[in-house]
Amino acid sequence: MFLLPFLLFFAVFRLWPILWSLIISFFEYHNGKITSFVGLTNYITLFRDPTFLRSIGNTLYFVIVYNVIMIFLAIILAVMASSTFIKGRKIYRSVYFIPIAMSLPVVAMVFDMLFAKNIGFVSALFGMFGAKYDFRLFASMDWAMWGVILMRVWRGTGYYCAYFLAGLTAIPHDVYESSKIDGAGPVTTFFRITLPLLRPMLIFVFIMSTILSFQLFDEPWILTQGGPANTTLTLQMFLYQKSFLEQNLSMGSAVSYVMTLLMMGASVIYVSRLSEKEGKKK
């Protein structure tokens, strides 16, 4: 009885929309009414659409590059922030976490101004060294996605650094003392002790970061709206275009389930690979 209010709320506002989205992905759905059953036609149409395939490629590219850079930096920052050799560790921990408190639209606008052609901070920085910066980062087909990645790395690294800090505090100090007695150096200790013991937290961070990465929308939508030439178009943006701009909710539902399967597949592959490595070591 105590759980009943939550279960009702979950069933009406969570479970039913998920099931309804799956249902209408197999139908034609217009003006709030199901018109006809089309089976897998919506999914087949999607995979024949080069724009949709481009959005998948862009999203996967972002997920892989962003996660590699962000997780690497987050672990390094966490190790530094937990080191006894660095003074003012509490200040550093606070500074790392500050960017996550800023809203995504504000961050996007700030980065747009930083890299503004001829008038931004980066342009002024180049001018100090006698160089001229007349390059529009978010208007370049080759660099626009890297600008989005840089923005997300700056904003998200401190957030996941906090998770790795929690993982580091859970590692017994006796393990490090034993490694010192055995003559292990800092590099050996990091790769042989710290990283293996951080594996559960690493799996958790990767899954969380992957899910959020697949939902990338705000920054590229504000800065580029998927351009130039769809180089920053993501699955979430494609879903928004189909569902709300084109009012094709059945196609949008199909996109959402393709995205869900991709997220689940990436998470399962990563977890299974880490589990295999752990099993081989045992």
Secondary structure, DSSP 8 states (H G I E B T S, - for coil): --SHHHHHHHIIIIIHHHHHHHHHTTEEEETTEEEEE-TTHHHHHHHT-HHHHHHHHHHHHHHHHHHHHHHHHHHHHHHHHH-TTSS-HHHHHHHHHGGGGS-HHHHHHHHHHHT-TTTSHHHHHHHHTT------GGG-TTTHHHHHHHHHHHHHHHHHHHHHHHHHHTS-HHHHHHHHHTT--HHHHIIIIIHHHTHHHHHHHHHHHHHHHHT--HHHHHHTTT-STTTT--HHHHHHIIIIIS--HHHHHHHHHHHHHHHHHHHHHHHHHHHHHHHHH-
